[in-house]
Amino acid sequence: MFDFEALSQAIASQTVLCVGDLMLDEFVYGEVSRISPEAPAPVIAVQRSETNVGGAGNVARNIASLGGRCIFAGLVGDDEAGARLKAELAREDRIEAVLVCDRTRPTTRKVRFVSEHFSTHMLRADWEQAQPAAADTEQNLIDAILPQLARADIVLLSDYAKGVLTARVIRNIIDAAKKLGKRVIVDPKSANFAIYRGATLLTPNRREFAEATRSRADSDASIAAAAQDAMYLADCEAMLVTQSEHGMTLVVRNGEAIHVPALPVRVRDVSGAGDTVAAALALTLAAKADWETALRMANAAAAVAVGKKGTATVTAAELRRKILPHAALVAEEKIVAAGGDLGAHLLDWRRQGLRIGFTNGCFDILHPGHVKVLTAARRACDRLIVGLNSDASVRRLKGEGRPVQDERARAEVLAALEAVDLVAMFEEDTPIDLITKVRPSVLVKGGDYTREQVVGYEIVEACGGEVVLVDILPGHSTTSLVDRARGGKP
């Protein structure tokens, strides 16, 4: 395992020059309940909509959210969509936008209608002029882009075939970048890889790779074989073929192929996942990481992205949680002090549609009985919050001499468990205030309680949640363990 912390620090000092097709992504979410009588198509009852910077602009947003800086160059029309994109990019303090306006063409805009319940895309409407930029616009792009090369650590071309990355623009950028010793990554759209000749790395998806190489690309071995010829044609150092749920395959010229399987994740939306992969690759390689490290960072970033709705960005913290095992996460990421803010965690989890569970206790000396309850609680939900009595609270409940371990020690032991996603301490005798804030979907306690004895059951059930009672493991008690340790009766 590579040193993620050191790599993250290195990434924070990198600047990526990203050039590509900018577009406005709109997502209209609603419920589908019937088929239209006018046409054999589903009727969507619209509930809400979201607007994002899409296309190559989403690559720039991901570069910024992962901690790097981005100089973004693209094309907009003289219209409302272009104005909205300019305003959105201006709000990003880690993105410097260098935009060329072409008054003869509309800003690319895509509207997707999505079933809220099933996360299924029902329809997409596009406003675009998908043809190469005119000669004068081409020259304006080249004149705007080339002066930025000296300030960049790496160059990323995000080709959506909407007119920005013409053969002439591509050639000027790659040639100028090579003269300055800058590596160039290309997320290609053209099936003619030769137009990207001289780039460092090409990142086609499996379909694009199969079309460009005229191969089946149906196995790691066939991809590796076809990639060697493709790399010779494109005069590039490496080729990364993304394969959705089948993972990614990296082939280095005259080297061995490396395949990584996709990380297990509940896929919500694949829109923009390729943008996230490109951003993670660019930053990791700019930070002087090796090929395999860049591959694993990109694979983890893709897993985070597809677990979100829309063209989403991925943060360094989310990437860290995906790459490192739970036990390796620092306590600060999983522990919230009494009175601390749970809002960011809850908002993120609810935005992803995750089922939140809650249980609580003193957990003075962690024993198998505790572990059974915590494991069962985690099975009943997607994210588990454990309410932990503070030292003062334990003392009032258990008497003098307790707790044996202070609250920080108890919290860190709980946080190290894979079943626990968050530890929230509370000062009161009961966690009623904490439960009111969390509003969990599942409230879990040991089977030595009845439903009516579980603190907060009315709150949870009023919100549509449920109470789950887990059979306790006989013969395990913190009090008896403490008595034995102190020489008392077993």
DAPEZI-V74683 format. One line per field, one symbol per residue. phi: phi as a letter, one per 30 degrees, with the letter a starting at -180 (. if undefined). psi: psi as a letter, one per 30 degrees, with the letter a starting at -180 (. if undefined). burial: # if it has 16 or more other C-alpha atoms within 10 Angstrom, else .. A space follows every 50 residues. Layout:
BEGIN
phi: ???
psi: ???
burial: ???
END
This chain:
BEGIN
phi: .dddddddddddccbcccblddaccbcccaccbacdddadbdccddcabb bbdcidddddddedddjdcbcccabbccbddddddedddddddcbccccc ccdcbdddbbcccbdddchcdcabcccabdbeddeddedddedddedded dccacbcccchckdddeddedddddddddcicdbcbcdbddcdddcejdd bcbdddddddddchbdhcaedddddddddddddchcdabccdbhdcjbbc bceibddccbddddaddcaceiddddeddddddddddidddddddddddd dddddddcdidccbcddddddddddeddddeedcbcdeidcceddddddd ddiddccbbaldhdbdbeddddddddddddacbcccdbddeddddddcjd jbddcddddddddddddddccaccdbdddbceddddddhddbccbdddcc eddddjddddddcjdbccccedcdibbddddddddciddd
psi: kljeeeeeeeefgkkkjkkajkljkkkjkakjflkkfflilkkjjkellk kljabfeeeeeeeefffakkjkkakllileeeeeeeeeeffjfgkjkjkk kjffllkkkkkkkkjeefhkkekkkkjliilkkleeeeeeeeeeeeffef fkflkkjjjghgfeileeeeeeeeeeeeeggkkkkkjlekfifffgkfle kkilleeeeeeefhlehgleeeeeeeeeeeeeefhlelkkjkhbfgakkk kkkgakkkkklkkkljkekgkgeeeeeeeeeeeeeegglleeeeeeeeee eeeeefglkajllkleeeeeeeekleffkkeffgkklkfljfeeeeeeee efgkjklkllaehejkleeeeeeeeeeefflekkkjkkkleeeeeeeflk fklekleeeeeeeeffkffkfkkjlkflflgeeeeeeeilfkkkllfgll effjkgeeeeefggalkkkkkljkgjkeeeeeeeeggak.
burial: ...#..##.###.###################.........###...... ###########################...##..##..#....####### ##..############..#.#...........#...##.###..#...#. .###############..###.#####....#########..######## ######.###.##...#..#..##.###.###############..#### ###...###..##....####################.#.#.######## ################..##.##..##...#..#####...#...#.... ....###########...##..######.##.#############..... .##...#..###.###..##########.##..##..#########.... #..####.###...######.##....#..##........
END
